[in-house]
Amino acid sequence: MFKKLRKIAKTKTAGIVLYWIARLYCATLRVKIENESEWSRYLEQGGKVLLCLWHQQFLVSVVFFPKYKKYQPSVMASRSKDGDISSRILAAGGVTPVRGSSSRGGIAALREMIRRINQYRLGAHVLDGPQGPAGVVKLGALAIAAETNAVMVPSVIIADRAWYLRSWDRFMIPKPFSRVTIKFFPKIELPPIMDKDEYEKQRKKLEEIMRPYLHP
């Protein structure tokens, strides 16, 4: 039965339905957005932006991305069966899913993300996806930002009341009518030339900013 439901959920129509279910559910939340103007002005002025987030907090981003449809934002999604479903939902919300992960098609996906950000100037990256470990920043975001000269914008989503699934990432589902804050941090500009040590320094910097907002 579960396999049949998964198969149905992978269809384009199901992706649209699931997207609108998520939108309607998130409409019950009292959402506040902090510090969006800095990076949005930078984007409007011709800059390139890579939003960085945790896998755990991805659900509420469904309500956020549509306002930036004109930039044709892209985000990496794995080639797994679950990635098929999330890709359909993302596409229904005006986000281009770029399929690939560290284990399957990662290099091609990184190249496509780089191409799209160079062309459209906005993308998002799930730092610890698709399978963790939770709260550990991988190098994908830094590679994309370095190759495109995009700024990285750390972002976290905080809910005063939420359920946390028993998945590797403790996926967060804010409870209806809970207060939710989408918080953006100051943009991070990478040095023009980075060696291995500088990559690790920047990786740790990003992790130290965002990890305190991850539910254990």
C-alpha positions as CSV (number, residue, x, y, z in Angstrom):
1,M,0.0,0.0,0.0
2,F,2.8,2.4,1.0
3,K,4.6,1.7,-2.3
4,K,1.5,2.4,-4.3
5,L,1.0,5.8,-2.5
6,R,4.7,6.7,-3.2
7,K,4.2,5.9,-6.8
8,I,1.1,8.1,-7.0
9,A,2.9,10.9,-5.2
10,K,5.6,11.0,-7.8
11,T,3.2,12.1,-10.5
12,K,3.0,15.7,-11.6
13,T,-0.6,16.1,-10.6
14,A,0.1,14.7,-7.1
15,G,3.1,17.1,-6.8
16,I,0.7,20.0,-7.4
17,V,-1.8,18.6,-4.9
18,L,0.8,18.1,-2.2
19,Y,2.2,21.5,-2.8
20,W,-1.1,23.2,-2.2
21,I,-1.8,21.0,0.8
22,A,1.5,22.3,2.2
23,R,0.6,25.9,1.3
24,L,-2.8,25.6,3.0
25,Y,-1.3,24.0,6.1
26,C,1.4,26.7,6.3
27,A,-1.3,29.3,6.0
28,T,-2.4,28.4,9.5
29,L,1.0,29.4,10.8
30,R,1.8,32.9,12.1
31,V,4.9,33.5,10.1
32,K,7.4,36.4,10.7
33,I,10.3,37.0,8.4
34,E,13.5,38.7,9.8
35,N,16.3,40.3,7.9
36,E,15.1,39.6,4.4
37,S,15.7,43.1,3.0
38,E,19.5,43.0,3.0
39,W,19.9,40.1,0.6
40,S,16.8,40.8,-1.4
41,R,18.1,44.3,-2.2
42,Y,21.4,42.8,-3.2
43,L,19.6,40.4,-5.5
44,E,17.5,43.2,-7.0
45,Q,20.7,45.2,-7.7
46,G,22.2,42.3,-9.7
47,G,23.9,40.2,-7.1
48,K,23.9,36.5,-6.9
49,V,22.4,34.8,-3.8
50,L,22.6,31.2,-2.4
51,L,20.2,30.7,0.5
52,C,21.5,28.0,2.9
53,L,19.1,25.9,5.2
54,W,18.9,22.7,7.1
55,H,17.0,19.7,5.9
56,Q,15.0,19.6,9.1
57,Q,13.4,23.0,8.5
58,F,12.6,22.7,4.8
59,L,8.8,22.5,5.0
60,V,8.0,26.1,5.7
61,S,10.2,27.3,2.8
62,V,7.2,26.2,0.6
63,V,5.5,29.4,1.6
64,F,8.6,31.5,1.0
65,F,9.9,30.6,-2.4
66,P,6.9,31.6,-4.6
67,K,7.5,35.3,-4.0
68,Y,10.8,35.0,-5.9
69,K,9.4,33.1,-8.9
70,K,10.7,35.7,-11.3
71,Y,14.3,34.7,-10.5
72,Q,13.5,31.0,-11.3
73,P,15.2,29.8,-8.1
74,S,16.8,26.3,-8.1
75,V,17.6,23.8,-5.3
76,M,19.3,20.4,-5.3
77,A,17.1,17.4,-4.7
78,S,18.4,13.8,-4.5
79,R,17.7,11.1,-7.1
80,S,16.0,8.9,-4.5
81,K,12.3,8.0,-4.4
82,D,11.8,10.6,-1.8
83,G,13.6,13.1,-4.0
84,D,11.2,12.4,-6.8
85,I,8.3,13.5,-4.5
86,S,10.1,16.6,-3.2
87,S,11.0,17.6,-6.8
88,R,7.4,17.5,-7.8
89,I,6.4,19.7,-4.9
90,L,9.3,22.1,-5.6
91,A,8.4,22.4,-9.2
92,A,4.7,23.1,-8.4
93,G,5.9,26.0,-6.3
94,G,8.0,27.6,-9.1
95,V,11.3,26.2,-7.9
96,T,13.5,24.2,-10.3
97,P,14.8,21.0,-8.7
98,V,18.3,20.0,-9.8
99,R,18.6,16.3,-9.3
100,G,21.7,14.9,-7.6
101,S,23.5,14.2,-4.3
102,S,26.9,13.3,-2.9
103,S,26.2,9.6,-3.7
104,R,24.3,9.9,-7.1
105,G,24.9,12.5,-9.8
106,G,26.4,15.1,-7.5
107,I,29.0,16.6,-9.9
108,A,26.5,17.0,-12.7
109,A,24.0,18.6,-10.2
110,L,26.6,21.0,-8.9
111,R,27.5,22.1,-12.4
112,E,23.8,22.7,-13.2
113,M,23.3,24.7,-10.0
114,I,26.3,26.8,-10.9
115,R,25.0,27.3,-14.4
116,R,21.5,28.3,-13.2
117,I,22.8,30.7,-10.5
118,N,25.1,32.4,-13.0
119,Q,22.0,32.8,-15.3
120,Y,19.2,33.5,-12.8
121,R,21.1,34.7,-9.7
122,L,19.1,32.9,-7.0
123,G,19.3,29.4,-5.6
124,A,19.0,27.5,-2.3
125,H,21.0,24.6,-0.9
126,V,20.2,22.2,1.9
127,L,23.5,22.0,3.8
128,D,23.1,18.6,5.3
129,G,20.9,16.8,2.7
130,P,19.9,14.4,1.5
131,Q,20.8,11.9,4.2
132,G,22.9,13.8,6.8
133,P,24.5,13.6,9.2
134,A,22.1,16.3,10.5
135,G,23.7,19.6,11.3
136,V,26.9,18.9,9.4
137,V,27.6,21.4,6.6
138,K,28.9,19.7,3.5
139,L,31.1,21.5,0.9
140,G,28.4,21.7,-1.8
141,A,27.2,25.2,-0.9
142,L,30.7,26.6,-0.7
143,A,31.6,25.1,-4.0
144,I,28.6,26.7,-5.7
145,A,29.1,30.1,-4.1
146,A,32.8,30.1,-4.9
147,E,32.3,29.2,-8.6
148,T,29.4,31.7,-9.1
149,N,30.7,34.6,-6.9
150,A,27.3,34.4,-5.0
151,V,26.9,35.4,-1.4
152,M,25.8,32.7,1.0
153,V,22.8,33.7,3.2
154,P,22.4,31.4,6.3
155,S,18.7,30.9,7.1
156,V,16.9,29.1,9.9
157,I,13.2,28.5,10.7
158,I,12.1,28.5,14.3
159,A,8.7,27.3,15.6
160,D,7.4,27.8,19.1
161,R,5.4,24.6,18.8
162,A,6.3,21.7,16.5
163,W,6.3,18.0,15.9
164,Y,9.7,16.4,15.1
165,L,9.6,13.2,13.1
166,R,11.8,10.1,13.9
167,S,13.9,10.6,10.8
168,W,17.6,11.1,10.5
169,D,17.0,14.9,10.4
170,R,14.2,15.1,13.0
171,F,12.1,16.8,10.3
172,M,10.1,19.6,11.7
173,I,6.4,20.1,11.2
174,P,5.2,23.3,13.0
175,K,1.9,22.8,14.8
176,P,-1.2,24.6,13.4
177,F,-1.4,28.3,14.5
178,S,2.1,28.2,16.0
179,R,4.4,31.2,15.7
180,V,7.1,30.6,13.1
181,T,10.1,32.8,12.4
182,I,12.1,32.7,9.1
183,K,15.4,34.3,10.1
184,F,18.1,35.3,7.7
185,F,21.6,36.1,8.8
186,P,24.0,38.7,7.2
187,K,25.3,37.5,3.8
188,I,28.7,35.8,3.7
189,E,31.1,36.7,0.9
190,L,33.8,34.2,0.3
191,P,37.4,35.2,-0.4
192,P,38.3,35.3,-4.1
193,I,40.9,32.5,-3.7
194,M,40.4,29.6,-1.3
195,D,42.6,26.7,-0.5
196,K,41.6,23.6,1.4
197,D,42.1,25.2,4.8
198,E,40.0,28.3,3.8
199,Y,37.2,26.0,2.7
200,E,37.2,24.3,6.0
201,K,37.3,27.6,7.9
202,Q,34.3,28.9,5.9
203,R,32.4,25.6,6.3
204,K,32.9,25.8,10.1
205,K,31.8,29.4,10.1
206,L,28.5,28.6,8.4
207,E,27.9,25.6,10.7
208,E,28.6,27.7,13.8
209,I,26.0,30.3,12.7
210,M,23.2,27.8,12.0
211,R,23.7,24.8,14.2
212,P,22.3,26.4,17.4
213,Y,18.9,26.7,15.7
214,L,18.7,23.0,14.9
215,H,16.4,20.9,17.1
216,P,18.4,18.0,18.6
